[in-house]
């Protein structure tokens, strides 16, 4: 089983989050960079690996919607929150 580490410490908005996700999971060029596209790509990838998310405590408003998409796809997450 492989694991992924997603470092969101330096992201400030959804576009930057989607850029990290696109690179980490090798999403296609046409990835729509929105929650629906994330859900579609995660379900197509059928990720069974554990995902570690590193983020700031005070990350931008709405970031938790990204987390919910992972959970909706039954992807195991562990969040590491740093200052």
C-alpha positions as CSV (number, residue, x, y, z in Angstrom):
1,X,0.0,0.0,0.0
2,X,1.3,3.4,-1.0
3,X,0.8,6.6,0.8
4,X,0.6,10.2,-0.4
5,X,1.7,13.3,1.4
6,X,-0.1,16.5,0.3
7,X,1.5,19.6,1.6
8,X,-1.0,22.5,1.7
9,X,1.0,24.7,4.1
10,X,1.6,27.3,1.4
11,X,-1.8,27.3,-0.4
12,X,-4.0,30.3,-0.1
13,X,-7.0,29.4,-2.3
14,X,-8.8,26.6,-4.1
15,X,-6.8,27.0,-7.3
16,X,-3.6,26.4,-5.5
17,X,-5.1,23.3,-3.7
18,X,-6.2,21.9,-7.0
19,X,-2.8,22.4,-8.5
20,X,-1.2,20.4,-5.7
21,X,-3.9,17.7,-6.1
22,X,-3.5,17.6,-9.9
23,X,0.3,17.1,-9.6
24,X,0.1,14.5,-6.7
25,X,-2.5,12.3,-8.4
26,X,-1.5,12.9,-12.0
27,X,-4.9,14.2,-12.9
28,X,-5.5,14.8,-16.6
29,X,-4.8,18.2,-18.3
30,X,-8.5,18.8,-18.6
31,X,-9.1,18.4,-14.8
32,X,-11.7,21.1,-14.0
33,X,-10.2,22.3,-10.7
34,X,-13.4,22.3,-8.8
35,X,-15.1,19.9,-6.2
36,X,-17.1,18.0,-8.8
37,X,-14.0,17.4,-10.9
38,X,-12.1,16.3,-7.8
39,X,-14.8,13.9,-6.9
40,X,-14.9,12.5,-10.5
41,X,-11.1,12.0,-10.7
42,X,-10.8,10.5,-7.2
43,X,-13.6,8.0,-8.0
44,X,-12.0,7.1,-11.3
45,X,-8.6,6.6,-9.7
46,X,-10.1,4.4,-7.0
47,X,-7.4,5.4,-4.5
48,X,-6.9,2.8,-1.7
49,X,-3.8,4.4,-0.3
50,X,-3.6,6.5,2.9
51,X,-3.4,10.3,2.4
52,X,-1.5,12.5,4.8
53,X,-2.4,16.1,4.6
54,X,-0.1,18.8,6.0
55,X,-1.8,22.1,6.5
56,X,-1.8,25.3,8.6
57,X,-4.2,25.6,11.4
58,X,-5.7,28.8,9.9
59,X,-6.0,27.6,6.3
60,X,-8.4,29.5,4.1
61,X,-12.1,29.3,4.6
62,X,-13.8,26.4,2.7
63,X,-10.8,24.1,2.7
64,X,-12.7,21.5,4.6
65,X,-14.9,20.9,1.5
66,X,-11.8,19.3,-0.1
67,X,-11.5,17.0,2.9
68,X,-15.2,16.0,2.6
69,X,-14.7,15.0,-1.0
70,X,-11.9,12.6,0.1
71,X,-14.1,11.2,2.8
72,X,-17.0,10.8,0.4
73,X,-14.7,8.6,-1.7
74,X,-13.8,6.5,1.3
75,X,-10.2,7.6,1.2
76,X,-8.3,7.3,4.5
77,X,-7.0,10.6,5.6
78,X,-4.7,11.8,8.4
79,X,-4.3,15.6,8.9
80,X,-1.1,17.0,10.3
81,X,-1.8,20.6,11.4
82,X,1.2,22.9,11.9
83,X,1.5,26.6,12.9
